[in-house]
Amino acid sequence: MRDLLIVGAGLTGLFSAALAARRGVRVALIAEGRGSLELSHGCIDVSGGLSPHLVVQQSRADHPYSLAGLENLEAAIREFRSLMQSAGLPYSGDLGRALRLPTALGTEHATSLAPAPLAAGDQARGGPLTYADLIGFRDFHAGLAAAEMASLGAPVGEPLHLPLLDAPAHRDSYATDLARLFDDARRREEIARAWKPQMRGVRRLALPAVIGLDRSHEAFADLEKRLGVPICEIPTLPPSVPGLRLEGALRRIAVEAGAWLLEGARAVGRVDGRSGGRRVSGVVAHTPGGPRQLDAAAVILATGGVLHGGLVARQNGLVQESVFDLPVTFRGEREGWTSPSALSPQPYARYGLTVSADMRPIGAHGEPLFENLFAAGGILAGADRAAEGSRQGIDLATAYRALEAAGA
């Protein structure tokens, strides 16, 4: 029997597992899929370009930030930065000022924390950016990004077109293909030698985020030194290398600290009949080898919302939580769950579990449904995380609060 069972392997679940395991908690994590970090820019968006402190203080009472509280958000950010530093993936930034980072579309992305290679592109650092294509890589267009940034009045240099060595010859290159090239010190040296003559007059070089995967910190520092100019990275289309770096780091921390991970298995919740229905006892994992019972003293649901499988929309018009079939807060008929425009706020984004201040799912009368069941991240009701720019901040703050409440 484990002290803690976590269901879900996105940022919320992996952060919870890594932090709890580092604290000496006996942790098991089960996930049917991999989560969505490979689709992520790898940054920690807390409140868009607004002050996180004001956003938390002014949030509605049922908003995840209001429930978790500013103190837990700040503590979660400190713990996250500490974990990433120990993993060799340092993050820059803080809650006092938003970083304004260039994007592949030539716009700005306001975020609170970013991996050091991305944070190097912060507009506050000054100096013109010179965008560079990697010849043969179709997921980044330097001319487009530079033209859009110039139209916003930002200083930019003439775009560069840099050659690649040993890229796949018979198909398009993925970002992960190139990242693994840069992990290799010999290839990195050859690439830098080919690029160096084009660095004359470059003040800051903006590259697609492909400079290393498993050894990215080493690869980035080495390439920057060899070229002799400051470099920043810009996330591209999935698979996102910064997101994969983050996922890999959290996974390594959790496993090395003793967490047990089971992937590719569907979890079905179990209620402890001996407690009179007041507690859950764990889940049944439906694996290719048959059902397997996983028991734990406490369970954290980190399964995400409608788009990630934590919430399931049924043909009967109901929305259900996918592990314990808990009651879900949602409104209206199916026709009203989405907006006509994909770029508009989506009503379904606010659907989810209603929880108490200690992250325990509650029923219609406000009482916790189970004493030892907690929920965190995208499965919570009350926030449109994409529209607010609060996705990762909510993930970390509510995960930290759930761990504290669970005694982990």
N, C-alpha and C positions, 0 to 999 in steps of 0.2 A: 504493500500500500504506500502510495506517495503522499507527501504533504500537500502538493498542489498539482492540479491537472489543468492545463491550458488548452483550449480548443481554438485552433486558428494559427496560421503561420505568416501573417502579414506583419507590419511594423508593430502593431499592438501586441500580438502574441509573442513575437521573437524578442522584443524589448522586455516584456514581462518575464519570459523564460530566462533570458540572459541575466537580468538583474536579480531575480530570485535565486538562481543557481549560484551566482557570485556571493550571495548572502548565506549560502550553505543550506538552502531549502532543497529538499528532494523533489525535483520537478519532472513531470512528464508533459510532453506537448504532442497533440494529435492534430493532424490536418488532412483534409481530403485533397486539397490542392496546395499550390505554393504561395498563395497570396498575390499581391499586385505590385510588389516592390520593383520588379523588372520593368514595370510601366512607369515608374516614378522618376522624377528628376533628382531624387536623392537628398533634397533639401528638407528643412523643417519649417513649414509654413505654420505660423501661429495665429496671425491676425491680418494677413495681407500687408498693406503698408500702414496700418493704423497702430496705435499704441496698444500693446497687449494688456497692459495694466488697466487702461480705460475700457477696453473691450470686455475683459472679465468682469469688471465692476458694473458695467452697464448691461450685461447680458440678462436675458429673461431668467426667471427663477428655475425654469425647467431646462435651460441650456446646459450642456455638459460642462462648460467652463464654470458656470455658477455652482453646479453641484460639486465639482472637484475642488474649486477654489484656487486663488492665485498662489497661495503658498505651495500647494501640490504641483502646480504648473512649474513654478520656479525650481522646486526640488527635482522634478522629472527632467528638466532641461540640464541641471547640473549632473545628474546621474548619467544621462545620455552622453553628454560630452566626455565624462570620465570613461565610460565604456569605449567610446570611439577612440579616445586618445590611447587607451591601453591596447587597442586592436591595430594601431598604426594607421588610423583613418581619421586624423584630427579634423574637427569642425570649427569654423570661425563664425563670429557674430554673437549677439546677445539680445536680450529682450528690450534693451533701451533704444535701439535704432535699427530700422529695417535696412538690410542689404538690398541694393538695386542692381540686379544681374542681367546681362544681355541674354537674349534668347535666340534660337535659330531663325525666328521670324523677324528679328530686328526690333523687337519690343523689349520692355523691361519686366522682370519678374521680381516682385518685392517679397522677401522672405526674411526670417529671423536668424536661422542658422544654415550654413552651407558647407560642404566639404571644402577644404582649403583650396583645391584647384579651381573650383567654381567661384568661391568667394573672392579670388584674385581678380575677377572681372567687375567687382563693385565699382559703379560709376563714380563714387566719391573718391576713389584712388587717383583719378585724373589721368590725363594723357590719352592721346587717340588710340583707339583699338584698330589693329589691322587684322581683318578676318582672313582666314586661309581655308581654301578647299583642299581636300586630300584627293588627288586624282584617282578616279575609279570608285570613289565612295559617294553614293547617290543620295544619302540621307542628310546632307548638309550643303547648302549653297551660299558661299561667302558673298557673292555679288548681291543676292537678295537681302541678306542680313545687313550688309554695309549700306545699301541704298535706303533701307527703311530707317536705320539708325541716323543716317545723315538727314533724312527728312524731318526727324525729330529735333535736329539741331545738335546732335552729339558729334564730337570730333571722331572721324574715322580715316584710316589710311586706305591706299589703293589695295583692293583684295589681291591675295596671292593664290597661286595654284601650285601646291607642293606634291612632289612625287612620292609614291609608296613603293617599298620593296617587299617582294614575297607575298603580296596580297593574292587572294584566290583568283586564278586566271580564267576559269570557265563559268563563273557565276558572279552575281553582285556580292560585294563584301558587306557583311553585317558589322555593326559596331563591335561585337564581341570578337570577331575575327581579328580586327585591327588592334583591339586592346591586348590580345594575347601576343601579337607581334611586339608591342612595346614592352611587354613583360620580359622579353629576351634582351639581355644587355648587349649582345653582339649586333643584333638587328637594329637596336636603338642607336648604337654608335654609327652604323652605316647610314641610317636615316638622317641623323643629325649632320653628318658630313655632307650629304646631298642638299640639305636645307640651308646650311650655314651661309652660302653666298647670297641668298635672297633676304637675309636679315638686315641688310644695310638700311638705316633710316627707320626701322621698326621700333616703336616705343613700347608697345604691348601687343603680344600675339594672341589672337583668339582662335582656338582650335576646337573642333568637335570633341566631345568627351570620350576619347578612346585611348588616353595615355595610360595604359596598364589596367589590369583587372585584379589579379591576385596580389600583385606587387606594385600597386599604383602609386603609393607615396614615394617609393624609391624611384620608379620610372619617371614620374613627373619632375622630381628634383634633379635627376640626372640629365634629362632632356633640356631643362631650363638652363642648367649650367653649361652644357655643350653648345647651346645656341647663343648664350650670352644676352638674352632678352627675357623680360618677365612674360610668363605665359598664363593664360586663363583657359578654362574649358567651358564649353557650352553644351548642355544636354541635347540629344537628338531623338529621333523616333525610336520606339522600342525595337529590340531589347535595349533598355537604358543601362548603360554601363555604371553611372553613379548609383542607380537603384540596386543593381546587382552587387556592387561593392558593399553597400550598406547591408543588404540581405546576407551576404557571405560573412561579413564581420560579426553580426549579431548571432548568426548560426554557430560560428566557430567559438565565440565566447560561451554560449550556452552549453554546447557539447563538451568543451574542455573543462567547464566548471561542474560537469556531472549530470546535466539535463539529458533526459532520454526522449528522443524524437521518433514519432511514428507518422509516416507520410503515406498518402494514398489510401487512407481508410476513412470511411464515413462513421461519424460518431452519433450514437443514439443515447440520449440521457437516461440515467437510472435514478429512481427515487429510493431512499432508504426507508423501507417499510418498518423497520424497528424503531424509527424516530416518530412514528405516527404521521409521516409525510412532511415533517418539518425540515428535513435535510435531504440533500442529494448524496448519493454514494459514489458517483462517477459516471462512466459511460460504457457502452458496449461498442467496441471498434469492429466494424465489418470489414475485414481484411480479405485478400485473395485466398488466404489459408483458412478462412472461416471466422466466426465471431470470437472476439477476445475481450474479456472483462477487465476494465481498468478502474481501480478504486483509488480514491483520494480523499483527504480530509477537507479540501476545498476545491472548487472548480471556478475558473474564469472563462467566460465566453468572449472570444475575440474573433468572431467569425465574419464580421463585416456586415454590410447592409444588403440591399436588394441586388446590387451588381456583383456581390462576392459570395452569395450563397448563405449568408447568415439569416436572411429573410427570404421567404418563398411566397410568391403570389400564386394563389390557387384559382382554378377556373370558377369556383363558387363565389369569387369576389372577395375572399378573405386573404389577409397577409399573415403568415405564420412564421414563428421562429423555428429554425430547422433542427435543433438538437433536443430541447426539452419541450417544444411546442408551447412556449410561454406566450401570454397575451401581448399583442403588438399594437402600438398606437399608430393608427392610420385614419384617413378621412375619405369619405365619399365613394363614388363609383369608380370603376377602373378608368373610365374616360377622362377623369380629372386627375389622374396620377402623374401625367406628364404635361409639359408645356408644348405648344405648337412648334416653337423654335428650340433646336438643340442647344443654342447658346443662352437660353433663358434659364432662370432658376427652376428646378424641377421639384414639384410637390413631393414626389416619392423620396427625395433625399432626406426629408425630415422624419420619415417613418422609422420606427424602431422600438426598442424596449424602454419603458419608463422605469427609472431607477431612483433609489434613495440617495442621500448624500454620501453614503459609503459604497455606492455602486451595486447594491443588491436590487435585482428586478422586483418591482412591486406590482400588486394587483389593483383592482378598481378602488379599493378603500385605503390605499396608501401603505399597506402593510407588506413587508418583504415576503415573497412567495416561499423562499427557502432561506434558512439561516446561513448556509455556507456556499451559496451560489452568487457569483458576481459577474458583471458584464462591463466591457470597456471598448472604446474605439467606435468604429463605424456602425455597430449594431445599436447604438444608443439613439433615442429619439431626440428631437428638439433642435437640430442644427443642420443647415445645408453647408457642409464643410467645403465643398468646391466653391460655392458662391462667396463664402466668407473668407476664404484663404486660411482656413483653420484646421485642415485635415490632420496634419501630423501633430500639431499642438494638442488637439483633442485626444489623439491616439496615446500620446505620451502621458498627458496629465491624468486621464482617466485610468490608464493602466497602472500608473504609480499609486493613485488613490485606492484602486482595487487591491493591489498588493498589500498596502498598509492595512486595509480593513480586514484582509484575509490572514493577517499575521505573518506575511511572507516578506 
